[in-house]
Amino acid sequence: MITVAMSAVLPIKHRVEELLDESNVRCHAVASSRKRVLQFIAELVADEQLNADVIFDGLMARERLGSTGLGEGVAIPHCRISCEHIRVAFVSLPEPIDYEASDGEPVDLLFVLVVPHEEQSAHLEALAALAEVFSDAANRADLRAAHNDAELWQTIYQQLANQVADSKTA
């Protein structure tokens, strides 16, 4: 079961949605292990200013503290490293992998957050917002039904946008 921590701050929910670019979404990425999928994600998020090895090392260091697998096939790998801005990516896998999630279920949906060291609260708010989206079984099913990168991006983007809209009307 996914635990949802409620956040009273709404702006970050909108920021998570805006930070996710279609170029950082991969549908049915092939990875045989947690290490391999984190390497893939690190390469996906890396750019001229931030090396994939630095991202990978940060993600692995965080995983050594405890799995970021939420349950229900979802993981939110995240870390703090020396970087200028928050970076995000979303990946679905065609075959779930062992991720040592709290419920013992393998993972096939991964949303990654790479956050600057000096950022004190945005990543916690983002984690709460994402946990809320992923706690809905219909949302997870829709994400798993996506056939390509564009469809997966549109689905997660719309889910995040709907969550913000629902939070504002509640």
C-alpha positions as CSV (number, residue, x, y, z in Angstrom):
1,M,0.0,0.0,0.0
2,I,1.3,3.5,-0.9
3,T,1.4,5.9,2.0
4,V,0.4,9.4,1.2
5,A,1.9,12.3,3.1
6,M,-0.3,15.3,2.6
7,S,1.3,18.6,1.7
8,A,-0.3,22.0,2.4
9,V,1.9,23.7,-0.2
10,L,0.3,23.6,-3.6
11,P,2.8,25.4,-5.8
12,I,5.4,22.5,-5.9
13,K,2.7,20.1,-7.2
14,H,2.4,22.4,-10.2
15,R,6.2,22.6,-10.4
16,V,6.7,18.9,-10.6
17,E,4.3,18.8,-13.5
18,E,6.2,21.7,-15.2
19,L,9.6,20.1,-14.6
20,L,8.7,16.9,-16.4
21,D,9.7,17.3,-20.0
22,E,8.7,14.8,-22.6
23,S,12.4,14.2,-23.3
24,N,12.8,12.8,-19.8
25,V,10.0,10.2,-20.1
26,R,10.6,6.7,-21.3
27,C,7.9,4.1,-21.9
28,H,9.0,0.4,-21.6
29,A,12.6,1.0,-20.9
30,V,14.4,-2.3,-20.5
31,A,16.3,-2.8,-17.3
32,S,17.1,-6.1,-15.5
33,S,17.8,-4.7,-12.0
34,R,17.6,-1.7,-9.7
35,K,21.2,-0.8,-10.5
36,R,20.6,-0.9,-14.2
37,V,17.4,1.2,-14.1
38,L,19.2,3.8,-12.0
39,Q,22.0,3.9,-14.5
40,F,19.5,4.4,-17.3
41,I,17.7,7.1,-15.3
42,A,21.0,8.9,-14.5
43,E,21.9,9.0,-18.2
44,L,18.4,10.3,-19.0
45,V,18.7,13.1,-16.5
46,A,22.3,14.1,-17.2
47,D,23.3,17.0,-19.3
48,E,26.3,19.3,-20.0
49,Q,26.3,20.6,-16.4
50,L,25.7,17.4,-14.5
51,N,27.4,14.1,-15.2
52,A,25.5,10.8,-15.2
53,D,28.0,9.2,-12.9
54,V,27.4,11.9,-10.2
55,I,23.6,11.4,-10.5
56,F,24.0,7.6,-10.4
57,D,26.2,7.7,-7.3
58,G,23.7,10.0,-5.6
59,L,20.8,7.7,-6.4
60,M,22.7,4.6,-5.3
61,A,23.8,6.3,-2.0
62,R,20.1,7.1,-1.2
63,E,19.0,3.6,-2.1
64,R,21.6,2.2,0.4
65,L,19.8,4.1,3.1
66,G,16.6,2.2,2.2
67,S,14.6,1.4,-0.9
68,T,12.6,4.2,-2.4
69,G,10.1,1.6,-3.6
70,L,6.7,2.8,-2.3
71,G,4.7,-0.3,-3.1
72,E,2.1,-1.2,-5.7
73,G,4.9,-1.4,-8.3
74,V,6.0,2.2,-7.8
75,A,9.4,3.7,-6.8
76,I,10.5,7.3,-6.5
77,P,14.3,7.2,-6.5
78,H,15.6,10.6,-5.3
79,C,18.8,12.2,-4.1
80,R,20.4,15.5,-3.2
81,I,23.5,16.5,-5.1
82,S,25.4,19.5,-6.2
83,C,23.3,20.9,-9.0
84,E,21.6,24.2,-9.9
85,H,18.0,23.0,-10.3
86,I,15.6,20.1,-9.7
87,R,15.7,17.5,-12.4
88,V,13.0,14.8,-12.9
89,A,12.3,11.9,-15.1
90,F,9.7,9.2,-15.4
91,V,10.2,5.6,-16.6
92,S,8.0,2.6,-17.1
93,L,9.4,-0.9,-17.5
94,P,7.8,-3.7,-19.6
95,E,8.9,-6.2,-16.9
96,P,8.9,-5.3,-13.2
97,I,12.2,-5.6,-11.3
98,D,13.0,-6.5,-7.7
99,Y,13.4,-3.2,-5.9
100,E,13.1,-4.3,-2.3
101,A,9.9,-2.2,-2.0
102,S,8.1,-2.2,1.4
103,D,5.3,-4.5,0.1
104,G,7.8,-6.9,-1.6
105,E,6.2,-6.3,-5.0
106,P,8.5,-5.7,-8.0
107,V,8.6,-2.2,-9.5
108,D,7.7,-1.1,-13.1
109,L,7.0,2.7,-12.6
110,L,9.8,5.0,-11.5
111,F,9.7,8.7,-11.0
112,V,13.1,10.2,-10.2
113,L,13.9,13.5,-8.4
114,V,17.4,14.9,-8.4
115,V,17.5,17.9,-6.0
116,P,20.1,20.6,-5.2
117,H,21.7,20.2,-1.7
118,E,20.4,23.6,-0.6
119,E,16.8,22.8,-1.4
120,Q,15.2,22.1,2.0
121,S,11.5,21.4,1.3
122,A,10.6,21.2,-2.4
123,H,11.6,17.5,-2.8
124,L,9.5,16.5,0.3
125,E,6.5,18.3,-1.2
126,A,7.2,16.7,-4.6
127,L,7.4,13.3,-3.0
128,A,4.1,13.8,-1.3
129,A,2.5,15.0,-4.5
130,L,3.8,12.0,-6.4
131,A,2.8,9.6,-3.7
132,E,-0.7,11.0,-3.9
133,V,-0.9,10.5,-7.7
134,F,0.6,7.0,-7.5
135,S,-1.8,5.9,-4.6
136,D,-4.7,5.8,-7.1
137,A,-5.0,2.4,-8.7
138,A,-6.6,3.9,-11.8
139,N,-3.6,6.3,-12.3
140,R,-1.2,3.4,-12.1
141,A,-3.2,1.3,-14.5
142,D,-3.4,4.2,-17.0
143,L,0.4,4.7,-16.8
144,R,1.0,1.0,-17.4
145,A,-1.4,1.0,-20.4
146,A,0.7,3.7,-22.2
147,H,2.3,2.4,-25.5
148,N,5.0,5.0,-26.1
149,D,7.0,7.9,-24.6
150,A,4.5,10.6,-25.7
151,E,1.5,8.7,-24.4
152,L,3.2,8.0,-21.0
153,W,4.3,11.7,-20.7
154,Q,0.8,12.9,-21.5
155,T,-0.7,10.5,-19.0
156,I,1.5,11.4,-16.0
157,Y,1.4,15.1,-16.9
158,Q,-2.4,15.1,-16.9
159,Q,-2.5,13.1,-13.7
160,L,-0.3,15.7,-12.0
161,A,-2.4,18.6,-13.5
162,N,-5.6,17.0,-12.3
163,Q,-4.2,16.6,-8.8
164,V,-3.4,20.3,-8.7
165,A,-6.8,21.2,-9.9
166,D,-8.5,18.8,-7.4
167,S,-6.4,20.2,-4.6
168,K,-7.4,23.8,-5.5
169,T,-11.2,22.9,-5.5
170,A,-11.1,20.8,-2.3
